[in-house]
């Protein structure tokens, strides 16, 4: 009975590998409920919240010139990390300082 199941081992292993891959500073697997941004330098994927940012909203204008450099790339190049769209809590803390 089980021998008739159509399983493509190569496809199954590839899908398993994708589910096991970790991303971001938090080293977690992909989660469609947590929006991510790609670093324009290393092409790694990072959760907005882990980088102190908020995802773009409908009120945010599209900025084709914007470039995101993740915290590890900034550290490696000696540059200070600056989020594109700071999270509300981070923005409020910076304004209070």
Biotite code that builds the C-alpha atoms (Angstrom):
import biotite.structure as struc

atoms = struc.array([
    struc.Atom([0.000, 0.000, 0.000], chain_id="A", res_id=1, res_name="UNK", atom_name="CA", element="C"),
    struc.Atom([2.663, 2.567, 1.000], chain_id="A", res_id=2, res_name="UNK", atom_name="CA", element="C"),
    struc.Atom([4.781, 1.792, -2.041], chain_id="A", res_id=3, res_name="UNK", atom_name="CA", element="C"),
    struc.Atom([2.292, 3.525, -4.322], chain_id="A", res_id=4, res_name="UNK", atom_name="CA", element="C"),
    struc.Atom([2.715, 6.926, -2.648], chain_id="A", res_id=5, res_name="UNK", atom_name="CA", element="C"),
    struc.Atom([4.169, 9.465, -5.112], chain_id="A", res_id=6, res_name="UNK", atom_name="CA", element="C"),
    struc.Atom([7.116, 10.972, -3.213], chain_id="A", res_id=7, res_name="UNK", atom_name="CA", element="C"),
    struc.Atom([9.963, 12.849, -4.843], chain_id="A", res_id=8, res_name="UNK", atom_name="CA", element="C"),
    struc.Atom([12.767, 12.544, -2.302], chain_id="A", res_id=9, res_name="UNK", atom_name="CA", element="C"),
    struc.Atom([14.813, 15.359, -3.856], chain_id="A", res_id=10, res_name="UNK", atom_name="CA", element="C"),
    struc.Atom([11.882, 17.814, -3.619], chain_id="A", res_id=11, res_name="UNK", atom_name="CA", element="C"),
    struc.Atom([11.068, 16.718, -0.064], chain_id="A", res_id=12, res_name="UNK", atom_name="CA", element="C"),
    struc.Atom([14.669, 17.207, 1.086], chain_id="A", res_id=13, res_name="UNK", atom_name="CA", element="C"),
    struc.Atom([14.855, 20.620, -0.581], chain_id="A", res_id=14, res_name="UNK", atom_name="CA", element="C"),
    struc.Atom([11.648, 21.747, 1.152], chain_id="A", res_id=15, res_name="UNK", atom_name="CA", element="C"),
    struc.Atom([12.886, 20.430, 4.494], chain_id="A", res_id=16, res_name="UNK", atom_name="CA", element="C"),
    struc.Atom([16.139, 22.324, 4.040], chain_id="A", res_id=17, res_name="UNK", atom_name="CA", element="C"),
    struc.Atom([14.247, 25.558, 3.369], chain_id="A", res_id=18, res_name="UNK", atom_name="CA", element="C"),
    struc.Atom([12.161, 25.093, 6.516], chain_id="A", res_id=19, res_name="UNK", atom_name="CA", element="C"),
    struc.Atom([15.299, 24.445, 8.574], chain_id="A", res_id=20, res_name="UNK", atom_name="CA", element="C"),
    struc.Atom([17.240, 27.470, 7.308], chain_id="A", res_id=21, res_name="UNK", atom_name="CA", element="C"),
    struc.Atom([17.591, 30.233, 9.877], chain_id="A", res_id=22, res_name="UNK", atom_name="CA", element="C"),
    struc.Atom([17.572, 33.956, 9.221], chain_id="A", res_id=23, res_name="UNK", atom_name="CA", element="C"),
    struc.Atom([18.023, 37.247, 10.993], chain_id="A", res_id=24, res_name="UNK", atom_name="CA", element="C"),
    struc.Atom([19.833, 38.258, 14.156], chain_id="A", res_id=25, res_name="UNK", atom_name="CA", element="C"),
    struc.Atom([17.476, 35.992, 16.105], chain_id="A", res_id=26, res_name="UNK", atom_name="CA", element="C"),
    struc.Atom([18.491, 32.912, 14.079], chain_id="A", res_id=27, res_name="UNK", atom_name="CA", element="C"),
    struc.Atom([14.921, 31.710, 13.567], chain_id="A", res_id=28, res_name="UNK", atom_name="CA", element="C"),
    struc.Atom([13.222, 29.936, 10.682], chain_id="A", res_id=29, res_name="UNK", atom_name="CA", element="C"),
    struc.Atom([11.081, 31.802, 8.157], chain_id="A", res_id=30, res_name="UNK", atom_name="CA", element="C"),
    struc.Atom([7.705, 32.865, 9.522], chain_id="A", res_id=31, res_name="UNK", atom_name="CA", element="C"),
    struc.Atom([5.237, 34.450, 7.101], chain_id="A", res_id=32, res_name="UNK", atom_name="CA", element="C"),
    struc.Atom([3.662, 36.386, 9.986], chain_id="A", res_id=33, res_name="UNK", atom_name="CA", element="C"),
    struc.Atom([6.880, 38.310, 10.706], chain_id="A", res_id=34, res_name="UNK", atom_name="CA", element="C"),
    struc.Atom([7.807, 40.673, 7.843], chain_id="A", res_id=35, res_name="UNK", atom_name="CA", element="C"),
    struc.Atom([11.430, 40.738, 6.770], chain_id="A", res_id=36, res_name="UNK", atom_name="CA", element="C"),
    struc.Atom([13.794, 42.988, 4.842], chain_id="A", res_id=37, res_name="UNK", atom_name="CA", element="C"),
    struc.Atom([16.808, 42.012, 2.759], chain_id="A", res_id=38, res_name="UNK", atom_name="CA", element="C"),
    struc.Atom([20.208, 43.600, 3.307], chain_id="A", res_id=39, res_name="UNK", atom_name="CA", element="C"),
    struc.Atom([21.417, 45.286, 0.128], chain_id="A", res_id=40, res_name="UNK", atom_name="CA", element="C"),
    struc.Atom([25.003, 44.330, 0.993], chain_id="A", res_id=41, res_name="UNK", atom_name="CA", element="C"),
    struc.Atom([25.011, 40.693, 2.199], chain_id="A", res_id=42, res_name="UNK", atom_name="CA", element="C"),
    struc.Atom([21.516, 39.789, 0.874], chain_id="A", res_id=43, res_name="UNK", atom_name="CA", element="C"),
    struc.Atom([20.637, 38.241, 4.253], chain_id="A", res_id=44, res_name="UNK", atom_name="CA", element="C"),
    struc.Atom([17.054, 38.463, 5.519], chain_id="A", res_id=45, res_name="UNK", atom_name="CA", element="C"),
    struc.Atom([16.190, 40.221, 8.782], chain_id="A", res_id=46, res_name="UNK", atom_name="CA", element="C"),
    struc.Atom([12.978, 40.796, 10.745], chain_id="A", res_id=47, res_name="UNK", atom_name="CA", element="C"),
    struc.Atom([12.117, 44.466, 10.924], chain_id="A", res_id=48, res_name="UNK", atom_name="CA", element="C"),
    struc.Atom([11.534, 44.226, 14.673], chain_id="A", res_id=49, res_name="UNK", atom_name="CA", element="C"),
    struc.Atom([14.940, 42.587, 15.288], chain_id="A", res_id=50, res_name="UNK", atom_name="CA", element="C"),
    struc.Atom([16.596, 45.553, 13.543], chain_id="A", res_id=51, res_name="UNK", atom_name="CA", element="C"),
    struc.Atom([14.632, 48.162, 15.498], chain_id="A", res_id=52, res_name="UNK", atom_name="CA", element="C"),
    struc.Atom([12.485, 49.017, 12.490], chain_id="A", res_id=53, res_name="UNK", atom_name="CA", element="C"),
    struc.Atom([8.848, 48.990, 11.552], chain_id="A", res_id=54, res_name="UNK", atom_name="CA", element="C"),
    struc.Atom([7.667, 47.509, 8.264], chain_id="A", res_id=55, res_name="UNK", atom_name="CA", element="C"),
    struc.Atom([6.452, 49.937, 5.599], chain_id="A", res_id=56, res_name="UNK", atom_name="CA", element="C"),
    struc.Atom([2.826, 50.943, 5.871], chain_id="A", res_id=57, res_name="UNK", atom_name="CA", element="C"),
    struc.Atom([0.356, 52.287, 3.362], chain_id="A", res_id=58, res_name="UNK", atom_name="CA", element="C"),
    struc.Atom([1.231, 55.829, 4.482], chain_id="A", res_id=59, res_name="UNK", atom_name="CA", element="C"),
    struc.Atom([4.941, 55.360, 3.711], chain_id="A", res_id=60, res_name="UNK", atom_name="CA", element="C"),
    struc.Atom([5.996, 56.619, 0.270], chain_id="A", res_id=61, res_name="UNK", atom_name="CA", element="C"),
    struc.Atom([7.942, 54.239, -1.970], chain_id="A", res_id=62, res_name="UNK", atom_name="CA", element="C"),
    struc.Atom([11.623, 55.206, -1.950], chain_id="A", res_id=63, res_name="UNK", atom_name="CA", element="C"),
    struc.Atom([13.519, 53.572, -4.816], chain_id="A", res_id=64, res_name="UNK", atom_name="CA", element="C"),
    struc.Atom([16.776, 55.123, -3.577], chain_id="A", res_id=65, res_name="UNK", atom_name="CA", element="C"),
    struc.Atom([16.515, 53.604, -0.078], chain_id="A", res_id=66, res_name="UNK", atom_name="CA", element="C"),
    struc.Atom([19.192, 51.091, 0.835], chain_id="A", res_id=67, res_name="UNK", atom_name="CA", element="C"),
    struc.Atom([19.166, 48.816, 3.879], chain_id="A", res_id=68, res_name="UNK", atom_name="CA", element="C"),
    struc.Atom([22.455, 47.777, 5.484], chain_id="A", res_id=69, res_name="UNK", atom_name="CA", element="C"),
    struc.Atom([21.980, 45.232, 8.282], chain_id="A", res_id=70, res_name="UNK", atom_name="CA", element="C"),
    struc.Atom([23.609, 45.585, 11.719], chain_id="A", res_id=71, res_name="UNK", atom_name="CA", element="C"),
    struc.Atom([26.257, 42.873, 11.031], chain_id="A", res_id=72, res_name="UNK", atom_name="CA", element="C"),
    struc.Atom([27.316, 44.567, 7.760], chain_id="A", res_id=73, res_name="UNK", atom_name="CA", element="C"),
    struc.Atom([27.488, 47.943, 9.531], chain_id="A", res_id=74, res_name="UNK", atom_name="CA", element="C"),
    struc.Atom([29.613, 46.454, 12.300], chain_id="A", res_id=75, res_name="UNK", atom_name="CA", element="C"),
    struc.Atom([31.918, 44.733, 9.791], chain_id="A", res_id=76, res_name="UNK", atom_name="CA", element="C"),
    struc.Atom([32.487, 48.010, 7.932], chain_id="A", res_id=77, res_name="UNK", atom_name="CA", element="C"),
    struc.Atom([32.835, 50.125, 11.070], chain_id="A", res_id=78, res_name="UNK", atom_name="CA", element="C"),
    struc.Atom([29.691, 52.124, 10.270], chain_id="A", res_id=79, res_name="UNK", atom_name="CA", element="C"),
    struc.Atom([27.016, 53.020, 12.810], chain_id="A", res_id=80, res_name="UNK", atom_name="CA", element="C"),
    struc.Atom([23.734, 51.174, 12.208], chain_id="A", res_id=81, res_name="UNK", atom_name="CA", element="C"),
    struc.Atom([20.791, 53.457, 11.433], chain_id="A", res_id=82, res_name="UNK", atom_name="CA", element="C"),
    struc.Atom([17.346, 51.890, 10.823], chain_id="A", res_id=83, res_name="UNK", atom_name="CA", element="C"),
    struc.Atom([15.397, 53.059, 7.767], chain_id="A", res_id=84, res_name="UNK", atom_name="CA", element="C"),
    struc.Atom([12.081, 53.372, 9.603], chain_id="A", res_id=85, res_name="UNK", atom_name="CA", element="C"),
    struc.Atom([12.738, 53.266, 13.349], chain_id="A", res_id=86, res_name="UNK", atom_name="CA", element="C"),
    struc.Atom([10.187, 51.366, 15.401], chain_id="A", res_id=87, res_name="UNK", atom_name="CA", element="C"),
    struc.Atom([7.796, 53.607, 17.326], chain_id="A", res_id=88, res_name="UNK", atom_name="CA", element="C"),
    struc.Atom([9.361, 52.765, 20.711], chain_id="A", res_id=89, res_name="UNK", atom_name="CA", element="C"),
    struc.Atom([12.889, 53.386, 19.382], chain_id="A", res_id=90, res_name="UNK", atom_name="CA", element="C"),
    struc.Atom([11.853, 56.670, 17.762], chain_id="A", res_id=91, res_name="UNK", atom_name="CA", element="C"),
    struc.Atom([10.166, 57.844, 20.979], chain_id="A", res_id=92, res_name="UNK", atom_name="CA", element="C"),
    struc.Atom([13.242, 56.942, 23.050], chain_id="A", res_id=93, res_name="UNK", atom_name="CA", element="C"),
    struc.Atom([15.530, 58.841, 20.648], chain_id="A", res_id=94, res_name="UNK", atom_name="CA", element="C"),
    struc.Atom([13.273, 61.908, 20.760], chain_id="A", res_id=95, res_name="UNK", atom_name="CA", element="C"),
    struc.Atom([13.228, 61.866, 24.559], chain_id="A", res_id=96, res_name="UNK", atom_name="CA", element="C"),
    struc.Atom([17.042, 61.725, 24.790], chain_id="A", res_id=97, res_name="UNK", atom_name="CA", element="C"),
])
